[in-house]
Amino acid sequence: MEEWTPDALFRVVDVAGVVGNGLLGGVVARSKGFDLIGFLFLAIASGLGGGLLRDVMLGIGFPVALTDPAYLVGAVSAALIAYVIRLDGRTPRRALAVIDVLALGCWAATGTTKALGAGLGWAPAILLGVITAVGGGMLRDVMVNDVPSIFGGNPLYATVAVVASAEMAILLHYGRYELGMATAILTAAALGLIARWRNWQLPGALSVSLRRPSFGPWGSRRGGTGS
């Protein structure tokens, strides 16, 4: 039996995230009444968008989604599955919710790992982990003229990616790569599902009003009156 190397584990986790988010893109395509081309475009955008953004921002060569055929095959396969099979029943929706948060953790971990491997510090690495995790979903929403769901009014999502990315960065610092992957994925899954169940959301904008200062009974002076 071959031993799992970090590179092999990275690839498996990354492609699993592509398939999971590709299925979610296919579900959106079906809800919009799109044809096969629409399914393919949304699945590819949803499944590969975050990784493409990450690799372009890192500027370390061609994006892996364009050089490793497994990524495109995973996204296209997800599109075809969603095109043939209706995934809008109660059980499929629950399964997709689990797939969604698992993929969120997958990409938060792989994005952070790749950024740290490129020599970035922990803060930009966590940022790229979050972008990897939520970028595909944002691109998918924009393509169908929807406001990206991470911008508010929905259960915690990007916040979960921040937590998972931070865990990966900390454990990778101590050389615990496999533990970091597992912890990030499981934390994202648990926290993401609890956030959906309890409808945890970040607070909206505050409504603090800045009033004009008062100068007592005289009010504010206008047009100098002399003394």
C-alpha positions in Angstrom: 0.0 0.0 0.0 1.4 3.4 -1.0 2.1 5.9 1.7 0.1 9.2 1.5 2.4 12.1 0.8 1.4 15.7 1.7 1.2 16.5 -2.1 -1.2 13.6 -2.7 -3.4 14.5 0.2 -3.5 18.1 -0.9 -4.6 17.1 -4.4 -7.3 14.7 -3.2 -8.7 17.2 -0.8 -8.6 20.0 -3.4 -10.3 18.0 -6.1 -13.0 16.8 -3.6 -13.7 20.5 -2.9 -14.0 21.1 -6.7 -16.6 18.3 -7.1 -18.6 19.4 -4.0 -18.8 23.0 -5.2 -19.4 22.0 -8.7 -22.5 20.2 -7.6 -23.7 23.3 -5.8 -23.2 25.3 -9.0 -25.3 22.7 -10.8 -28.1 23.1 -8.3 -28.1 26.8 -8.9 -28.2 26.2 -12.6 -31.2 24.0 -12.3 -33.0 26.5 -10.1 -32.5 29.1 -12.8 -33.7 26.8 -15.6 -30.4 26.8 -17.4 -29.4 24.4 -20.2 -26.3 22.1 -20.2 -24.0 25.0 -21.1 -25.3 26.9 -18.1 -24.7 23.9 -15.9 -21.1 23.5 -17.1 -20.3 27.2 -16.7 -21.7 27.5 -13.2 -20.2 24.2 -12.0 -16.8 25.3 -13.4 -17.1 28.8 -11.9 -18.2 27.4 -8.5 -15.8 24.5 -8.4 -12.6 26.2 -9.8 -13.2 29.9 -9.2 -11.6 30.1 -5.8 -8.6 28.2 -6.7 -8.1 30.2 -9.9 -8.3 33.5 -7.9 -5.8 32.1 -5.4 -3.2 31.0 -8.0 -3.5 34.2 -10.0 -3.0 36.3 -6.9 0.0 34.2 -5.9 1.5 34.6 -9.4 3.5 31.4 -9.3 2.8 30.0 -12.7 -0.3 28.7 -14.4 -3.3 27.9 -12.1 -3.3 24.3 -11.1 -6.9 24.0 -12.4 -5.5 24.5 -15.9 -2.5 22.2 -15.6 -4.0 19.2 -13.7 -6.8 17.6 -15.7 -8.4 16.1 -12.5 -9.7 19.6 -11.6 -11.6 20.3 -14.8 -12.8 16.6 -15.0 -14.1 17.0 -11.4 -16.0 20.2 -12.2 -17.5 18.8 -15.5 -18.5 15.5 -13.8 -20.3 17.5 -11.1 -22.1 19.5 -13.7 -23.3 16.4 -15.5 -24.4 14.7 -12.3 -26.4 17.8 -11.3 -27.8 18.0 -14.9 -29.1 14.4 -14.9 -30.1 14.0 -11.2 -32.4 16.4 -9.4 -30.8 17.4 -6.2 -33.6 19.6 -4.8 -35.3 17.1 -2.4 -34.9 17.2 1.3 -32.3 14.5 1.6 -30.2 15.8 -1.3 -30.3 19.3 0.2 -29.1 18.0 3.5 -26.3 16.1 1.8 -25.3 19.2 -0.2 -25.2 21.3 3.0 -22.7 18.8 4.4 -20.7 18.8 1.2 -20.7 22.6 1.1 -19.2 23.0 4.6 -16.7 20.1 4.0 -15.6 21.8 0.8 -15.3 25.1 2.6 -12.9 23.5 5.1 -11.0 21.8 2.3 -10.3 24.9 0.4 -9.6 27.0 3.5 -6.9 24.5 4.3 -5.4 24.1 0.9 -5.5 27.8 0.1 -3.7 28.6 3.3 -1.2 25.8 2.7 -0.4 27.0 -0.8 0.0 30.6 0.3 2.4 29.7 3.1 4.3 27.5 0.8 4.8 30.5 -1.6 6.4 32.4 1.3 3.6 34.6 2.4 3.1 35.5 6.1 0.3 34.1 8.2 -2.1 37.0 7.7 -2.1 37.1 3.9 -2.1 33.2 3.9 -5.3 33.2 5.9 -6.8 35.8 3.6 -6.0 33.6 0.6 -7.4 30.6 2.4 -10.7 32.5 2.7 -10.6 33.7 -0.9 -10.0 30.1 -2.0 -12.9 28.9 0.1 -15.6 31.5 -0.9 -14.3 32.8 -4.2 -16.1 30.2 -6.4 -19.4 30.8 -4.7 -19.1 34.5 -5.1 -18.3 34.2 -8.8 -21.3 31.8 -9.2 -23.6 34.3 -7.5 -22.4 37.2 -9.6 -22.8 35.2 -12.8 -26.5 34.7 -12.1 -27.0 38.3 -11.0 -27.4 37.5 -7.3 -25.8 39.3 -4.4 -23.0 37.0 -3.0 -24.5 35.2 -0.1 -21.4 35.9 2.1 -22.3 39.6 2.1 -24.9 39.2 4.9 -28.3 38.0 5.8 -27.2 34.3 5.8 -25.6 31.9 8.4 -21.9 32.3 9.0 -19.8 31.2 6.1 -16.8 33.4 5.4 -16.2 33.6 9.2 -16.1 29.8 9.3 -13.4 29.9 6.5 -11.4 32.4 8.6 -11.4 30.0 11.6 -10.5 27.0 9.4 -7.7 28.9 7.7 -6.3 30.1 11.0 -6.2 26.6 12.4 -4.4 25.4 9.3 -1.8 28.1 9.6 -1.2 27.4 13.3 -0.8 23.7 12.9 1.3 23.9 9.8 3.6 26.2 11.7 4.2 23.3 14.1 4.7 20.9 11.2 1.4 19.1 11.7 0.2 19.1 8.1 -2.2 16.2 8.1 -3.6 17.2 11.5 -4.1 20.7 10.2 -6.0 19.4 7.2 -8.3 17.2 9.3 -8.9 19.9 11.9 -9.7 22.6 9.4 -12.2 20.4 7.5 -13.9 19.0 10.6 -14.1 22.4 12.3 -15.6 24.0 9.2 -18.1 21.2 8.9 -19.2 21.4 12.6 -19.2 25.1 12.9 -20.9 25.6 9.5 -23.7 23.1 10.2 -24.3 24.5 13.7 -24.4 28.1 12.2 -27.1 26.9 9.7 -29.0 25.1 12.4 -29.0 28.0 14.8 -29.0 30.6 12.1 -25.9 32.4 13.5 -25.2 35.6 11.6 -22.9 38.5 12.0 -24.7 41.7 13.0 -25.6 44.2 10.4 -24.4 47.8 10.2 -24.9 49.9 13.3 -27.1 53.0 13.3 -25.0 55.5 15.2 -26.1 59.1 14.3 -23.5 61.9 14.4 -25.4 64.9 15.7 -24.4 68.5 15.2 -22.8 69.9 18.4 -25.0 72.3 20.4 -23.7 75.6 21.9 -26.2 76.0 24.6 -29.1 78.5 24.3 -27.2 80.6 21.7 -27.0 77.7 19.2 -24.4 77.9 16.4 -23.2 81.2 15.2 -23.8 82.2 11.6 -22.6 85.2 9.7 -20.6 87.0 12.5 -22.7 89.4 14.6 -19.8 91.2 16.1 -19.4 91.8 19.8 
